């Protein structure tokens, strides 16, 4: 999947440019065709067109306020329903824009409603547009601050539904997973074909993307046999935000992941990005630290460094506290989380446990409740460390196949 993401990332700008330019062209052609009368010829972007004048066109003009515009391209001789083509191009463009700028799932895209658009006022008075995402795979609702590009796409959808003072129609959406019809709601990704108005199905969006990639592939060899899926945009979004410097836990919150490892699996890290980010990290760190710290190590400093690791050796094993830090638990090693038990000292743990059990019996007879609670906690830590030490002892040595120096044979 990481290789799939790397392959599609450089092709994303081409796809975005194509769907945007196609919609702008069809929107302009629709406007020009609607301004022409039935049977009238007109010109658009240097090409000659004629609006059709069939009996069906005449009948629809009498019964509908905005009848579909069908035009004849005089250059190719093909007739096209521009209204339907522009509508399809619009929804494909908005789907690509919302998916790539939000990283939401395709099911969550189809569940967006007018109620999903909220606003938040910061203490300084700045208004932030928010997109509330209904849970798709879990029960956690999440909020995505909208970028300018995402807000533009959402605004275009709302403007399309509410033109001429109308309100967004209330429709019911069929959930293919739950096999249920939803309540009537103002869904954003709804369209009307003929007399039927419904929410765009996920399969319809998949077909739109597949046909577009095939069309681009006719002139661009990079798209030959390649297509984009809605989930590809989700992985591209995760890769962009994380490689762009956003902390991965924030990226997980935007994507709705419960586990950071899931987000890490979505991110396709590029070698050049790794080198660039690491080099930038080193340069920033050097600018923050005093130049005097980058000098040759003295014998005293090296001796202190070695002494630190010598003093980490304790009775039961090794203390893994960081370099230059003292023991913070007053050598109460059994309850210390950084103590690493040496398997050779398991017999010593048995002795300590026996002593603790005797002390607990004495505390019970005397009614020392605080002592009992402390001993129980120590026993819990001790038994946990015993299990860890026994697991280490059971590990067998692994032969790495390292070469060995042959003994020189005397002649």
QUIMODA-V958808 format. One record per backbone hydrogen bond with DSSP energy under -1.0 kcal/mol. CO is the residue of the C=O (numbers start at 0). NH is the residue of the N-H. If there is no record, write none. Layout:
[[CO,NH] [CO,NH]]
This chain:
[[0,4] [1,5] [2,6] [3,7] [4,8] [7,11] [10,14] [11,15] [12,16] [13,17] [14,18] [15,19] [16,20] [17,21] [18,22] [19,23] [20,24] [21,25] [22,26] [23,27] [24,28] [25,29] [26,30] [27,31] [28,32] [29,33] [30,34] [36,39] [39,50] [41,48] [43,46] [46,43] [47,73] [48,41] [49,71] [50,38] [53,57] [54,58] [55,59] [56,60] [58,62] [59,63] [68,81] [68,82] [69,51] [70,79] [71,49] [72,76] [77,72] [79,70] [79,81] [80,84] [81,85] [82,86] [83,87] [84,88] [85,89] [86,90] [87,91] [88,92] [89,93] [90,94] [91,95] [92,96] [93,97] [94,98] [95,99] [96,100] [97,101] [98,102] [104,108] [105,109] [108,111] [111,187] [112,115] [113,116] [115,131] [117,129] [119,127] [121,124] [125,121] [127,119] [128,145] [129,117] [130,143] [132,141] [141,132] [143,130] [146,150] [147,151] [148,152] [149,153] [150,154] [151,155] [152,156] [153,157] [154,158] [155,159] [156,160] [157,161] [162,165] [170,184] [172,181] [174,178] [179,174] [184,170] [184,186] [185,113] [187,189] [188,199] [190,197] [192,195] [195,192] [197,190] [200,204] [201,205] [202,206] [203,207] [204,208] [205,209] [206,210] [207,211] [208,212] [209,213] [210,214] [211,215] [212,216] [215,218] [215,219] [219,222] [220,223] [222,225] [228,231] [228,232] [229,233] [230,234] [231,235] [232,236] [233,237] [234,238] [235,239] [236,240] [237,241] [238,242] [239,243] [240,245] [241,244] [246,250] [247,251] [248,252] [249,253] [250,254] [251,255] [251,256] [258,262] [259,263] [260,264] [262,266] [269,273] [270,274] [271,275] [272,276] [273,277] [274,278] [275,279] [276,280] [277,281] [278,282] [279,283] [280,284] [281,285] [282,286] [283,287] [284,288] [289,292] [290,293] [292,294] [297,301] [298,302] [299,303] [300,304] [301,305] [302,306] [303,307] [304,308] [305,309] [306,310] [309,312] [311,318] [315,341] [316,313] [317,339] [321,324] [328,331] [330,332] [331,334] [332,335] [335,338] [337,319] [339,317] [341,344] [342,345] [344,348] [345,349] [346,350] [347,351] [348,352] [349,353] [350,354] [351,355] [352,356] [353,357] [354,358] [355,359] [356,360] [357,361] [358,362] [359,363] [360,364] [361,365] [362,366] [362,367] [366,368] [367,371] [368,372] [369,373] [370,374] [371,375] [372,376] [373,377] [374,378] [375,379] [376,380] [377,381] [378,382] [379,383] [380,384] [381,385] [382,386] [383,387] [384,388] [385,389] [386,390] [387,391] [388,392] [389,393]]
